[in-house]
């Protein structure tokens, strides 16, 4: 199977971002299977879309794309987990009650 170089590079970046996320999941597993899936999708997305801008920003050679993708996947998963924990900890009922109380 012949793939063009751009497709091969994109696959490598996505796989390395996923690997960075999997390493992060081994260090601190998620609480549920759904949360694990959401976190891994977010880390692959961060790594895939953030690798080329990061390489351009830091002036790194393109051969480092896999390492940058893995690092961004690792960091992206950590950020996504923090956002999920903040959403879980937020009390929507108290917010709704205070909004309704203020209207009357």
N, C-alpha and C positions, 0 to 999 in steps of 0.2 A: 504494500500500500504506500503510494507516494503522496506525501503531504508537502505543501509549499512551506517555506521557512517561517512565514508569519504565523501560520496555523500551528506549526510545531512549537514555536516560541510561546504562543498563547496557551497551549495545552500544558507546557512545562510550568508556566507561571501559575495556572490554576491548580495543578497538582502540588506545587511547592507551597502555595497558600493553604491548601487543604492539609498538607503535612504539618505546617506550622500550627494550624488549628487543632489537629489531632494531638500534637505534643502538648499543647495547652490543656486539652481535655484530659489527658493522662495525669497532668499535674493537679488539676482541680476539676473533677467531673461535674457535669450538670445534674440537676435534680430529677429531670425526666427525659424521656426519649424525644419528646416534641421540642423541649428546650435545647437538647443536644443538636437536633437537626437544624433549628433556627440559628443557633450559634455557628455551626459549621458553614451554613449558607452565607452568613454574614462575613465570616472570615475569608471565604473564597472570594466573595464580592470585593471586599476591601483589598485583598492581595491582587486580584486581577485588574481592577481599575486604578489602583494606586501605584503599581510597580513602575510603569513607564514615567509618570510624573516625578516619582521619587528618584529614579535614575537620572532624569534630566536635571532635577533640582540639586542633587548631590554630585553630579558630574561623574558618575560611576560608569565603567564599561558595561556593555550590554551582556557580557558573559556572566555578570553578577545578578542577572534578573531573577534566577531561582532563589538565591539567598535573600534578596530584597522582598520577593513575594512571600517567602516563608516568614520573614520578620513582620511584614505588614499583616499577614494572616494571624500571627500570634497576637499582635497588638490590637488588631481589629476585633478579635474574639474577646479579648479582655474588656474593651470598651463596650461591646454589645452585651456582655454579661453584666456590666455595671448598669447599663440602661434597663435591662430586664429586672434586675434587683430593685432598682428605684421604682419601676412601675409596680412591682409586687408589693413594695412597702407603702406605696401611696394609698391613702384612705379616701376613696372616691365618695363614700357615703357621707363623711364629714364635710367634704367640699360641697356636695349637693345640698346637705342640710343647711349649711351656712348661706348658700345662695338662695335657697327657698325662704329662710328666715329673714333675710335682708329685703326680700320683695314684699313681704306683708306689712 
